[in-house]
């Protein structure tokens, strides 16, 4: 489980964040990101029912959280919001982790 200080908790956080972030598109998901100062990075994941049934949605969220935690030290200090594409159903944890690192580092340059 992702600690509460590393995740979005309220709808208001998602809404405020979506207005003040930029979006990158990968092959498995969309990444909304906003660089922040020295505080902890945070992760938010939104998976709609269009993505699939509950086990498919939960699998993606579990993989995305694991990828975030595995790469946490190398990621920039930012707020991250992930929205999956249909292709993400076939993705492995390594694919998600690689894309997360690639998109987050591409936004810094």
QUIFEN-V573602 format. One record per residue. N is the residue number from 1. RES is the residue in one small letter. OMEGA is omega in whole degrees, 0 to 359 (NA if undefined). BURIAL is I if it has 16 or more other C-alpha atoms within 10 Angstrom, else O. D_FIRST is the distance of its C-alpha to the first C-alpha in Angstrom with 2 decimals. Layout:
BEGIN
n=N res=RES omega=OMEGA burial=BURIAL d_first=D_FIRST
n=N res=RES omega=OMEGA burial=BURIAL d_first=D_FIRST
END
This chain:
BEGIN
n=1 res=x omega=179 burial=O d_first=0.00
n=2 res=x omega=179 burial=O d_first=3.76
n=3 res=x omega=186 burial=O d_first=6.30
n=4 res=x omega=180 burial=O d_first=8.86
n=5 res=x omega=179 burial=O d_first=11.57
n=6 res=x omega=181 burial=O d_first=10.33
n=7 res=x omega=174 burial=I d_first=10.31
n=8 res=x omega=183 burial=I d_first=13.22
n=9 res=x omega=188 burial=O d_first=13.48
n=10 res=x omega=177 burial=O d_first=17.03
n=11 res=x omega=180 burial=O d_first=19.42
n=12 res=x omega=177 burial=O d_first=21.79
n=13 res=x omega=178 burial=O d_first=19.52
n=14 res=x omega=183 burial=O d_first=19.45
n=15 res=x omega=179 burial=O d_first=23.19
n=16 res=x omega=181 burial=O d_first=24.20
n=17 res=x omega=184 burial=I d_first=22.27
n=18 res=x omega=179 burial=O d_first=23.88
n=19 res=x omega=187 burial=O d_first=27.29
n=20 res=x omega=180 burial=O d_first=26.95
n=21 res=x omega=173 burial=O d_first=25.32
n=22 res=x omega=190 burial=O d_first=26.67
n=23 res=x omega=174 burial=I d_first=25.69
n=24 res=x omega=181 burial=O d_first=25.72
n=25 res=x omega=175 burial=O d_first=25.97
n=26 res=x omega=180 burial=O d_first=24.86
n=27 res=x omega=182 burial=O d_first=25.56
n=28 res=x omega=182 burial=I d_first=22.13
n=29 res=x omega=171 burial=I d_first=20.96
n=30 res=x omega=179 burial=I d_first=22.17
n=31 res=x omega=171 burial=I d_first=20.74
n=32 res=x omega=187 burial=I d_first=21.57
n=33 res=x omega=173 burial=I d_first=21.52
n=34 res=x omega=178 burial=I d_first=23.04
n=35 res=x omega=180 burial=I d_first=23.64
n=36 res=x omega=181 burial=O d_first=23.25
n=37 res=x omega=188 burial=O d_first=24.62
n=38 res=x omega=181 burial=O d_first=23.04
n=39 res=x omega=182 burial=O d_first=20.01
n=40 res=x omega=170 burial=O d_first=16.39
n=41 res=x omega=178 burial=I d_first=15.55
n=42 res=x omega=181 burial=I d_first=13.48
n=43 res=x omega=172 burial=I d_first=12.15
n=44 res=x omega=180 burial=I d_first=13.04
n=45 res=x omega=177 burial=I d_first=13.29
n=46 res=x omega=179 burial=O d_first=16.11
n=47 res=x omega=183 burial=I d_first=17.07
n=48 res=x omega=179 burial=O d_first=20.24
n=49 res=x omega=177 burial=O d_first=21.81
n=50 res=x omega=181 burial=O d_first=24.29
n=51 res=x omega=181 burial=I d_first=21.81
n=52 res=x omega=180 burial=O d_first=21.85
n=53 res=x omega=186 burial=O d_first=20.89
n=54 res=x omega=179 burial=O d_first=17.56
n=55 res=x omega=178 burial=O d_first=16.58
n=56 res=x omega=179 burial=I d_first=17.54
n=57 res=x omega=181 burial=I d_first=15.65
n=58 res=x omega=178 burial=O d_first=12.36
n=59 res=x omega=179 burial=O d_first=13.10
n=60 res=x omega=181 burial=I d_first=13.75
n=61 res=x omega=179 burial=I d_first=10.64
n=62 res=x omega=179 burial=I d_first=8.56
n=63 res=x omega=181 burial=I d_first=11.28
n=64 res=x omega=177 burial=I d_first=11.48
n=65 res=x omega=180 burial=I d_first=8.00
n=66 res=x omega=178 burial=I d_first=8.85
n=67 res=x omega=179 burial=I d_first=12.29
n=68 res=x omega=181 burial=I d_first=11.53
n=69 res=x omega=181 burial=I d_first=9.86
n=70 res=x omega=183 burial=O d_first=12.68
n=71 res=x omega=185 burial=O d_first=15.28
n=72 res=x omega=181 burial=O d_first=14.25
n=73 res=x omega=183 burial=O d_first=17.37
n=74 res=x omega=179 burial=O d_first=19.73
n=75 res=x omega=176 burial=I d_first=18.80
n=76 res=x omega=177 burial=I d_first=21.03
n=77 res=x omega=185 burial=I d_first=20.00
n=78 res=x omega=171 burial=I d_first=19.59
n=79 res=x omega=183 burial=I d_first=17.90
n=80 res=x omega=174 burial=I d_first=16.74
n=81 res=x omega=184 burial=I d_first=16.86
n=82 res=x omega=175 burial=I d_first=16.69
n=83 res=x omega=186 burial=I d_first=18.82
n=84 res=x omega=170 burial=I d_first=19.35
n=85 res=x omega=180 burial=I d_first=22.82
n=86 res=x omega=179 burial=O d_first=24.00
n=87 res=x omega=184 burial=O d_first=24.28
n=88 res=x omega=178 burial=I d_first=20.53
n=89 res=x omega=182 burial=O d_first=20.62
n=90 res=x omega=186 burial=O d_first=22.37
n=91 res=x omega=173 burial=O d_first=20.30
n=92 res=x omega=182 burial=O d_first=18.59
n=93 res=x omega=179 burial=O d_first=15.69
n=94 res=x omega=178 burial=O d_first=18.52
n=95 res=x omega=180 burial=I d_first=20.26
n=96 res=x omega=180 burial=I d_first=17.47
n=97 res=x omega=180 burial=I d_first=16.86
n=98 res=x omega=180 burial=O d_first=20.62
n=99 res=x omega=178 burial=I d_first=21.20
n=100 res=x omega=178 burial=I d_first=18.64
n=101 res=x omega=182 burial=I d_first=20.44
n=102 res=x omega=182 burial=O d_first=23.79
n=103 res=x omega=182 burial=I d_first=23.48
n=104 res=x omega=178 burial=I d_first=22.07
n=105 res=x omega=177 burial=O d_first=24.77
n=106 res=x omega=180 burial=O d_first=27.42
n=107 res=x omega=180 burial=O d_first=26.98
n=108 res=x omega=184 burial=O d_first=27.76
n=109 res=x omega=NA burial=O d_first=31.09
END
